[in-house]
Amino acid sequence: MKSRVTFPSNNLALAGILFTPDLTPDLTPDLTPDFNPDAHPGGRLPAVVISHPGGGVKEQSPSVYAERLARAGFAALVFDAAHQGESEGEPRGMENPFQRAEDIKSAVTYLTTRDDIHPDRIGALGICASGGYVPYAAQTDHRVRAVATVSAVDLGSVFREGLGRGQDPAVLQAVLDQAGALRTAEARGAAPQLEAWIPDHAEELLETAGRQFRETFEYYCTPRGHHPRAVQGWVLRSVDQLAQYDSYAMIRLISPRPLLMIAGSEAETAYFSREAIERAAEPKELVVIDGATHIDLYDKDEYVTPAVAALTEFFGEHLAG
């Protein structure tokens, strides 16, 4: 079952969807949830907060994982970040990593206030950019009892160094100059400048672009994963906040709570998960899904299924009563 919910984050109303186990008896056998009512005294469920990729919305990959985790007996909360999707916040399209972390903490707070959720059995899952935001938030929020990521990306590193860390340092300096000028322009009344997550002429670039770009286009810009509220552009001056943000600088603070990071063997972003696991303290685990790329883990069943199996085992063990 799923229901629409709202909750506050820095005085902004965030829009969410709460997935809960459905015990309807006419489910087909392969969809029957692994839900044991005896494991949840008083009907209070273990829960997982799931945070979306940069440019994404709650109805895309987060809901893919939320639906499957709900079948396995967890409540799962997906939501749109502040300034994005159906949530409040102006200007639209801000990608503020510190607000994104606050949104995750606020989602946890919301779950702790519900009578049907066990406040001491809450975990969090971040996908893509939120694979950076979730560990970052959990470093200092001890209410998050288990931390997991899928196709994790440190967006701060991407803006500072480029994907793969091959970016000329002059690029960052130039865009920071631009960000400062845009702050001044907005103070004088100019509208915020939006930068496209995927350029309008993207289709013309597909033949020469790298695999990551092609797969991103295929997911967000075709019926496979398109949503009208996704990838609508981000506020360019956000870069001065993104550039000073480091997802994993204090990742050791998650310990002694457990950390699970899932990456595809063919993902160009997999180095983020490998390096974060190296920096993290025990207990920690890296699961590599053979043959999967970064975007494959958003929705392709042959890769999502083993990822969900790992997540179900992980959250099942660490959010147990």
Secondary structure, DSSP 8 states (H G I E B T S, - for coil): -EEEEEEEETTEEEEEEEE-----TTS-GGG-----GGGSGGG-EEEEEEE--TT--TTTHHHHHHHHHHHTT-EEEEE--TTSTTS--SSTT---HHHHHHHHHHHHHHHHT-TTEEEEEEEEEEETTHHHHHHHHHTT-TTEEEEEEES---HHHHHHH-TTS---HHHHHHHHHHHHHHHHHHHTT----EE-SS-TTHHHHTTTS-HHHHHHHHHHSSTTT--TTSS--EEGGGHHHHTT--TTTTGGGGTTS-EEEEEETT-TTHHHHHHHHHHS-SSEEEEEETT--TTHHHH-HHHHHHHHHHHHHHHHHHT--
